[in-house]
Amino acid sequence: MDVQIVSTEIIKPSVPTPHHLKNFKISFLDQTSASFYIPLTFFYNTKFNLENISQIHGNLKKSLSEALKVFYPLAGKVQDMFTIDCNDQGASYTEAKANFTLSQYLQNPHLNTLNKFLPRHPNILENGPDFQVSIQVTLLACGGLVIGACVFHRVVDIATMANFLRTWASFCRGDYREFNNFQDLSLGSSIFPQLTSLFGDYNMANYGNHYFSQGKNYSVTRRFVFNASAIAVLREKAKSDAVPNPSRIEALTGFICKRLMVAVQKNNEKPPSLLFISHAVNIRKRWDPPLPENAFGNFTWFAAAFYSLSESEMEVSDCVETMREALEGINGENLKELEPERAVKKLIESIGIIYENDEVRDYRFTSWCNMGFYEHLDFGWGLRPVWVAHMGDAAKGRTMHQFMFIEGKIGGEIELWMLFSEEEMAMLENDPEFIAFATPNPSISI
């Protein structure tokens, strides 16, 4: 399966950014966010051809230009750990074509080739990217279309990326409501003032160790789907007096934690004594009063919990109860006491302890559910994506031990994307209790 690049060009904002907004200060939460691209891939069952694809590209580029006007920091240049020069350099837009059809690809989703649809390698540490937004639009042999989007994580979280993509799609449909004027996007730095003493190689020194494999192992991607009935059963298993109504994500996280505890003990001659589980949390709703859902930047912090492998009798409900306690600690009162210098020092110490301690095995979870990818990404063709995918194999760049939840196409289902080494991936792939609920990489109906 071959994907061929046809052309790449730069798309600039439709209107220059006003002078008073040129120097954009990032927040403390931006400063401590990992410096890599967030990747997403959207598949559309369109029927375009070489005659009308030029018009499609034209509409996509024009509306992207309008969206960059609204999200003007994303069209600028990241200067350092502190500022973005909103110089309107724009975003990269790549046109590509493939020699296979949508049905061929989705009948047996080829995860190892997903990165061919992405305009940037999503798996490496990026301290100074050329563009913060890169788009690739690939025309398939059947007339189907694939949009691959990469946005720089140092500047935005997945919620902001989703808002940007929804705005782009809205503009492409001709809907420009509420977007006539420039908006002040500095809420993040006003609530979480940046740490001016933060040394420039912070990301390289810390995320280089913690979030990236540094060539130690080859990290592969796997996809599993939990359907609505499986999730319902797991939510029942997750219930307890302390957590009578666990969320879908809490139930899935608790279930996976339990299976990890079993697998790590079974598959290691000298298993670690502790599992360290962290979960990325969108703090917009947890602030007091709640922040706007469209607040620009990184508004993510981490709930963390330790699970002792000596507690072999822990059930899914116990795992959920421990995680719920950690999640409840991410609240408005505690967040307002998040002093940057002390928080960074603690973060660095924690990373060092976890990374250098053979007695601790860390696993990272994040949820991209409820982002509206299926509901709101109609680019004017009257079609929603038939599939929303993450990325292919991470090679030797991105971290392993990563669990990513994405809303599935069919109502109520959730896709789990895992980044692991081949050896560790087998721990769960060969676990009959895990496979009883999680379907490995099923086909996508179109």
Secondary structure, DSSP 8 states (H G I E B T S, - for coil): --EEEEEEEEE--SS---GGGSEEE--HHHHTS--SEEEEEEEE-----TTTHHHHHHHHHHHHHHHHHHTGGGGSEE-SSSEEE-----EEEEEEEESS-HHHHHHS--GGGGGGG-SS-TTS--SS-S-SEEEEEEE-TTS-EEEEEEEETTT--HHHHHHHHHHHHHHHTT--TT-SS----THHHHHS---TT--TTHIIIIIHHHTB-TTSS-EEEEEEEE-HHHHHHHHHHH--SS-SS--HHHHHHHHHHHHHHHHHHHH-SS--SEEEEEEEEE-TTTSSS---TT--S--EEEEEEEEETT-TT--HHHHHHHHHHHHHTSSHHHHHT--HHHHHHHHHHHHHHHHH-TTEEEEEEEE-TTS-HHHH---SSS---SEEE--S--BTTB-SSEEEEEE-SSTT-EEEEEEEEHHHHHHHHT-HHHHTT-EES-----
